C-alpha cells in the first residue's frame, strides 16, 4: 500500500499541524549530518542553501559548468502567489482551487493546498534576496494574468523571471559555499543510487570532464533534476535535460508516478525542419495581450501558406479568434492543455498558417493600438526580440506564429507528503516529482513548486527523517554497497562504449521522439499506443545492437553522455506508453480520443481512474507493476472542467 502520509485535520491546518508534529534536529546535531542534493536549479539551489543555512553539511552536483546554467533560468512568464495585490478576489483557497481544477482533478489536495499556502512566503523571500520583480506605479509588486485563472496573481520580471529567481537562489547557495557548508561539484552526472539496508546513502557520479567514476556518501539524498520532456527529442527543454538520475533511482526501487502526463505548451515557435535540436518557448504571458486566431476558411489559409497574401491583409470578419469564440469567460487565457488542443484542431482543419501549415497566429495589433508600442515593448520587449532573432519577423508589425510543443512533465518520481520517495532517505523536489500539478500544470506554477519545495517544505521534512535515524555517525563510505554500485555503473559504461554499430545516438533519439509525438503526444488512442509500444521495443533492440558510441570513458565524451541518457529515455518512453494505455480516460494533457465530450473536451472517468498510477520496476524487459494511490477529494467537487 502506498502511504501518502497526508496529515489528518482540516485542509487549512494540515501543514501547520504537521510541522509541529515533525521531529526536530537540534542545531548542534545538524552539523553531524550530510545531505546530497542532485541538481542545482530552483528546487536544488533553494534546498541546498536552506539546509546549509540550518547547519547541515550539503554536497551539490550538477552536470552544467555552473548552477547558473540550470534550465530553471529559461522560465519566462512569472511565478504565482496568492497575495491578492490586485484586490480582484484572489485567496489561498482560490489558488488551490484553480490548481486542482487546472490539473483536471488528478492531484493530491493536501499538497496543492500547501503549495498555495506557502506561495505568499516565496515572494517575500525572493524580494529579500533582491529579485527585481516588476512594480506598478504606486510601488507595489505588479501582477499579470495567466491561463486557467480569472485573477491576476503572477509576479514577474519582464520575460526573465526564471533567470532572476535562479540568481537569487544561486546567491544564497554561493554564500553557503563560501562559508564551507556546501561543497559544490559541477560537471558531474549522477548515474546511480547507493543503498544500504534499503535506505538511500549516497550516489555514483561520473566526472564529465575526466570520465572518473566516483562515489559520494550522505545521510539523505535529494533529487532536484527536473523533468523528462526530452524523451520527445524536440521540446522547449535545454538539450541536456534528461531523466537519468530519476530513472536510475526508479530502478533501485523509487516508484515512478503518472509518467504519461506531459504538458504541451501552446505558445512556442513552430518547427521549421529536421535540422532542429530543440524548440523555443514564447511565454504564456503573451496571451494576456496577444489574440490567437486563424483564417476562417481553408482557402484563405492556403493563400497565406503560398504567400499570395499576408496576415495583415486579412480583415477582422475573416479571422477566427477561436479561443475567444469557444471560451468567452477565459478567452485566450484558458489553460495550456485546452489552448494546445484547440490550436491542433484548427491546424487539422486545414486552417494552419506559415509555410508548413503547422502554426496559428498570436497577434498584438489590438494591444499596440490600445496601449501603444512603447507599453507593449516595456512588458514583452525581450520576448519580441528573441522571436525576431529566431524568425527574422517583426512581431510589432505582423502577428507571431506559434504552435504547441512539449514543455513540462507533470509525472515524475512518486513522493509522499514529506517529498520522500518509496526509498527511505531519498527525496524528490520540483519537476522531478509528480505531486502538485495533476494532469496539467497551470502556467507560472513550476517556479512556485520548485521554490516551495526547496525553501519551505524540505527543511522541515528531511529533519524528521534524520532525527529518526538513531545515529549521528557518518555514513560508512567503505561499505561494500558503494564499490558494488560503482562497478555496476562502470560495466554499463563499458557496454555502451563497446557498441560499434552504424547509427548515431541522435539518430535513435530522433526516432524515439517521432514515435512519442505521433502516438503519445497531444492526442492518443489505444491502437496508436499499442503500436508505439511495439515500435519502442524494436527501437531498444536497434539501440543495443546498431548504435555507435564514439570515444573513451576517461575523457570529455558527449557521445557517451547522450548514449546513457537515450538508453534511459527508451525505457521511460515505453513506460509512458503503457501508462497512457491503461488510463482509458482523458484528463488534462492526457487526451484519449476515445474519451471526449460532445464538444471535444477531455472526459474523465472518476469512478475508475481517480488515482495516481505509481509504477514499480521489476527488472529489465519485465512489465512494471502498477500501484494505485487513490485520490480523495474532500474540499472540491469533482465536475467536468469548463472554461466557457
N, C-alpha and C positions, 0 to 999 in steps of 0.2 A: 504493500500500500504506500502511495505517495503521501507524505505528511507535509503539508504546506506550512505548518507551524503558524498559521494566522491566529493571532490572539483573540480571545473572546471579548465580548462587550460591544458597546455602541461604536459605529464606524468612526465617528469623530474623536473617539478616545482610545482607539486601539493602539496607535503608535506611542502616544504619551504614556499609557499604562505599560506597554511592552518595554519601553526604555527603562522604566522604573524597575521592572522585574528582571531585566538582564543582569547577569553577574558582571562585576567590575574588576579591573586590574588596577592595583594602586600604582602611583607614579614610579615608585622605586622598582616595582616588578616589571613595568612596561619596558624598562631598559634591558631586561633579560630575554625578551622575545624578538625574533626576527621574522619579518614578513616579506615575501617576494611579491612584486607587482609586475605583471607582464603586460606591456602596452602602456604608453605614456601620453595618450590623447586626453580628452577632458576627464573621462572617468578615472584613468590611471594616474594622471598627474595630480588631480584633486585628492584622490585616495592616498597616494604616496605622501603628498605634502601634509595632509591632515594627520595621518598616522605618525609621521615623523614628528610633527608638532606636539603630539601627545606623548612622545618619548620612545616609541617603538623604533627598532632598527629596521630600516627598509632597504631592499635591493630592487632596483628597477631595471627592466630590459625593454629595448625597442629595436626593431630592425632598421629604423632610419638612422641617419647620421646625427640627428638631434631630435629631442621630444617636440621641438617646434615644427617638425615636418609631419606630425601625425595628421591623419585625414580629417580630424575634427576641424582643422584650420579651413577646410573647404566649405563649411556650412555658411550660408549666406544670410538667410532672411531674418532670423531672430530666435528668441527664447521666451516661452510662455511663463507667465506668473500671474496669480490671482490677486493683484494688488488693487484693482479697480480704480486706477488713477483717473479714468475717463468718466467715472460715475455713470456707467451705462448698464448697470445691473450685474456686473460680474461678482463672483464669490468663489471661495474654495470649492463649494459643492457644485457650482456651475462648471468650473474647470474639470472637476471629477466626472460630472455627467457628460460633458462634451467628449471627454476622452474615452469613456466607456462606450458611448454611442458611436463615436468615430471608429472605434475598434470593432464595431458590429457585435458587441456583447460577447466577446470572446477573450476578455482579460479578467484578471483576479481583482475583485472590488477593493480589497484591503490595500493592495499595492498601489492601485491607481489613486485612491484617496490620499495615501501618504505622500505620493508624488505631488499632488495638488497642494497639499498642506505645507510641504517644505519649499514649494516653489517661491513663496514670498521671501524666504530667507536667502535663497540663491542670489536674488538681485542685490540685496543689501551686501552680501559677501563680495560680490563682483565689483560693485561700486567702490567698496572699501579698498579693493585691490587696484583701483584706478581704471577699470574697464570704461572706455568712453562711449557709453550709451548715448543715443540721440536724445536731445532735450527740446521741449516745446518752449514757446516764447516766455512763459512765466517761470521757467527754471526747472519744472518737474521733468522727470524722465518721460519721454514721448512713447506712445504705443501705436502700433499699426494692426490692421486686421489680418487674419489668416484663415485658410479654409477650414470648414467644419464648425465655425463659431460665428455668432452674431454680435459678439462684443469685441472690443479692441484690447487685447491683453499681451501682445507680443512686443517685447523690448528688443531694440535692435541698434546696431552700429553700422549705418548705411547697409551695404551688402557684404560686410566683412565681420558679421557677428561671431562666427566660429573662431576666426583668427584672433579677435580681440579677447574673447573669453579664454582661449588657449594661452595667450600671452599672460593673462592674469594667473592662471593655474601654473604656468611654467615659471613665472617669477616666484611664486610660493614654493615650488619644487626646488628651484635653484637656491633659495635661501636655506633649505634643509640640506642640500648637497654641500653648500659652503660650511655649514655647521658640522658636517660629518655624520649626520643622522641618516642620510640617503647615499647609498653607493649606486652610481648610475653606469649601466652597461649599454652603450649604443652599438649599432650594427651587430646585434646578437639576436638570433631567432630561436624561440622555444620549439623544440622538436619532440619532447615527450615529458610526461609527468612521472615523478618518482613517488612511489607509495610504500609505506611501511605499516604493516598491521592494518591495512585498509584505510589509512589516513594519508592525505597529501603532505609530503615532507620535503619536496624540492622539485627541481626541473632539470632537464638536459637541454643545453643550448649549443648552437653552432656559431662560432665567430665568423661572420660573413666575409671578413677581410682575410683572415689566415686559414679558415677552414677547421680550426681546432674545435673539437667536441668536448664540452665541459659540463660538469655537474655542479649544482648550487643547492644548498640546504636551507630550510627555513621551517618555522613552526606552522605557517599557513601560506597558501598561495592564492593570489588574486589575479584572475584573468580579466583583462580590460582590453581585449584585442579586436573589438569592432565586429562588423557584420561580414556576410559571405556573398554579397551581391555579385562578386566577380566570377561566381560559378557560371554566369551567363556570358562571360568574356567581355562583352560590351556592357558597361554600366557607368554611372556617374562616379563610382569609387576611384580612388587612386589605384594605379596599376599594381601596386604592391599589396593592396588589401587582400587578405586570404583567410582561410578557415583553419589553418594547420594547427595552431595551439589548441583551439577548442575541439577540433576533431580528434587530436591525439588524446586529449583528456577524455573525450567520449569513449574512445576505445579502451580506456582504463576503467570505465565504469560510470562516467557522468552521463546522465540521460540527456538526449537532445530533444527539444520540445518544438512542436509546430513548425517543422522545417519548411513546409510548403508556403508559409505566409511571407510572401515577397511583396514589397511595395513598388509599384510602377509610378514614377513621378511624372505628372502631366506636362511639366514645363521644362523641356530640355531641347537643346539644339539638335535637329534631326540628323540621322545618319546620312553621310554623303557617299560612302563607298566602302569597299573591302579593305582599304588601306588603314582604317581607323583602329586604334587600340583601346580607346575609351571614348566616353561621351561627356558632354559638358552640361552641367545644370544651369538653368536660369531660375533664380529664386522664386518660390511661390508668392513672395510679397508683390511680385509684378502683377499678380491677379487682383490686387487692390484697385489699381487704376487702369490696367490693361483689359481690354474686352476681347474675348475669344470668339472667333467666327470663321465660317467657311462660306463660299458662294451657295446660293440656294439651289442651283441647278448643276447637274453633271456637265452640261455643255459649257457653262461659263467656267467651271473648274478646269475643263480640258483646254480651253483657250488660254487660261492662266499658265498652265503647265507648259504649253507650247510657246509661251512668250508673246502671244498675239496681243494681250492686254496686260496691264499691271494692276496690282491690288487697289491702288488709289483711283483707278478708273471705274471701279465697281460702286454703284450707287447704294445708298443705305437700304433701299427697298429690295435690293438684290442680295443682301447679306443675311445669313442666318446666324444670329447670336444664340447658338443652340443651348448654352448653359443658362443664359438669362431666360430663354423661352421655356425650358423644361423645369427649371428650379427657381421660380420667381422670388422665393424668400431668401435664398442664399446666392443666387446668381452665379457669378464667376468664382465665388468663394465656397463652393461645395468641396467636400473632402477630396483628397488626391485620387482615391480609387474610382470615385464617381466621375471626376473630370477626365481621368485617363480613359475609362471605358467609353465615354461619350465621344472623345476625340477619335478613338479607334473606329467607332460606329460611323462617324462622318467620313472617315477615310475609306472604310469598307464599302460605303455607299457611293464611292466614286467622286466624292467632292473634296478630296485632299488637294493640297496646294504644293508648290515647289516642283522642281524638275522630276523628283521621284514620285510625287503624289502622296508621300507619307509625312504630311505636316498639316497643321492648321495655323491660322493667324492669331497673334496676340497684338492687339492694336492700341496705340497710345494717342491716336489722333484726338479723341474726345477729351482726354485728360490734359493734353497740351493746350487745347483750346480753352479749357476751363481754368486750369491752374497757371498756365504759362510754361514755356520750355525751361526757364531757369528753375522753377519749383520742381519740375519733374527731374531735372538734372541733379538737383540737390538730394533728392530721395533715392534715385536709382542710377546715378551717373556712372559708377564703376561697373555696374552690370551692363549698361548700354555700351560702354567702352569695350568690355570683354566680348559682347556679341559682335560688335563691329570688327574687332581684331580677328575673330574666327570666321565670320561670314563675308566680310567686306560689304556689308549692307548697313545703311544708316537707319537705326530704329526710330530716330526722331522724325525721319522723313517718310518712312514706309513701315508697315507692320513687321514685327518679328515673326519668324516661322518657328513653331515649336511642335514637338511630338513626344509622347510618353517614352520613358526609358527606365530600366532597372535602377533603383536608388537605394533602398533601405530594406533590411530584413527584420521582420518582427519576430520570427522564430530565432531560436538560439539555445544555449545550454539551459536546462531546467534548473531553477533555483527556488528555494522556499522563501518565506517572508524575510528571513535574515540574509538573503542573497547567497546562501550556501547551496552548492550542488548536491547531488546524491553521493558525492565523495566527501566525507568529513574533512574539514580543513581546506577544501577547495571552494573558492567563491568566484562568481562571475558578475561583472558590473557593466552597465551601459548596454550598447547594442549587442554585446556578446551574449547577454541573457535574453530570455523570452518574455519577461514578466509583465510589462506595463501597457503594451500597445495593442493587444488583441490581434485582430486580423487586418488592421490598417492603422498606421501611425498618423495622428494629426500633425500637420506642419508645426514647426517650432517646438516640438516636444522631445526631440532627440537630445538637444543640448541640455534641456531641463533634466531628463533622466540621467544622463551621464554625470552631471554635477550633483544632482540629488544623491545618487548612489555613492559618489566619492567623498563629498563634503559632509553629508548629513545622515547617511544610513550606515555605511560600513564601519565608521569609527566606533559606533555603539555595538554592532552585532559581532564583529570579529573579536572584540574583547570578551564577549560571553563565551565563545569557543575556547579562547586561550586560557581563560580563568578556570575552565573545567579540565584542562589537561593534567593537572595534578603534579606538574614538574616544571621547574624553570631551567632545567639543564638544556644546553644547546643540542640541536639535532645531531645525531651521530653520523657525521659525513663518511665514516669508514664502514657504515652498514653495507652489507653485500647488495642491497637493492640499488644503490647508486651505480655501482660498477656494472651490474646486470642490465640495468636500463640503458646505460651508456653504450654497452656492447650491442644491444638491440638497435639503437639508433645508427651506430656505425655500420651494422650489417645492412640496414635499409639503404643507407647512403651508397655503400659499395654495390648493392644490387642495382640501384639507379644508374650508377656510373658504368656498369657492365653492359647496359643496353646500347646496342650498336645498330639500330635499325635505320630506316631511310626517312623518317618523318621528324620534324622538329616538335618540341613540346608545344609551341604556339599552334602548330597545325592541329594537334589533338584538342587543345583548349578551345580553339575556334569551332571545331566540330561539336564539342560538348555544348558550347554556348548556343549554337544554332538549334540543337535538339531541345535545349531547355526553353529557349524563347518561343519556338514553334509549338511545343506541346505542353509546357508548364509555365507559360507567360501570362498574358493578360486574360486569356480565355482557355479553359481546359475541358476536355471530355474524357470519359472512361476509355474510349477507344484510342484516343491520342496518347493518353498516359501509359496505357499498356504497351503501345508501340514504342514510346520513349524508353520504357524500362528495358526492352529488348535491345534497342539501339545503344543505350549506355553500357549494357553488359558487353556487347560486341566491341564497343569503343575501349572499354577497360582492357579487353584481351589485346586489342591493337596497340594500346599504350605499352603494355608489358612485353610485347614481342617485337614491335616495329618502331619504337621511338628511339631517338638518338640523343644522348646526353653528353655534351662535349666537356672537355677539360678534366681536371682532377679535383680532389677534395681540398687539398692543402693550398688553396688559393682562392682569390675572389672568383666566384663561379656563378654567374647569373643563370646559366642553363640548369645547373643543379638545383638552385633555389626554386626556379619555376617548376622543375620536374616534381619535386616533393609536394609543392602546393597543388599542382594539377592532379597528382595521384589522389590527394585528399578530396579535391573537388569532384572527381569522378565518383567516389564513394558517396559523398554528400549528395550529389545530383541524383543518384539512384534513390536515396532515402527521401529526398524531396518529392520525387515522383510517386513513390509508394505512399507517402503521407497524403499527397493530394488525391490519390486514387481511393484511399479508404475513407476520406472525408467527402461523402456523397452529398454535399450541400454547397451553397455559395455563401460566403461571408467575407465582407471587406475585399481585400486584394485577392482572395481565393475565389475565383469565379468559375463555377462549373456550368457550362451551357445547358446541362440537363436540369438545372435548378435555378430558375429565374421567374420573376413575376411577369404578369401580362404586359407590364410597362418596361420590361427588360432590366429590372433591378435585381440585386443579389437576394436570393430567397434562402433564408436559414432554415434549419431543421433542429429546433431547440430540444425536442424530445429525445433525439438520438445523438446529437453532436455538441451539446453544451459541455464540452470538456476540453482540457489541454491534452494533446497527444504527446506523450513522452516516450521516446524510443530507447531501448536498451540494446547495446551492441552485444552480439552473441558469438562473434567470430568471423573471420574472413570468409566471404561468399556464403554466409549463413543468414537467412532472413532475421531482421531485428525484431525484438519483442515489443509490442505496444502496451504501454501502461497509460491509464487514464486518470487525470485529476479532474474530478467533477467540479464545475463552476457553479457556485451558489450565489444567487442574486437576491439580496435582502433589502436593498436600498434603491434599486432602479427596476422598472418594469420592462420585461422583455417585449419589445414591439418591433414591427417592421420599420427599418430606418426610413425616414422621409426627410428630404431637404427641400421640399416643394414650398 
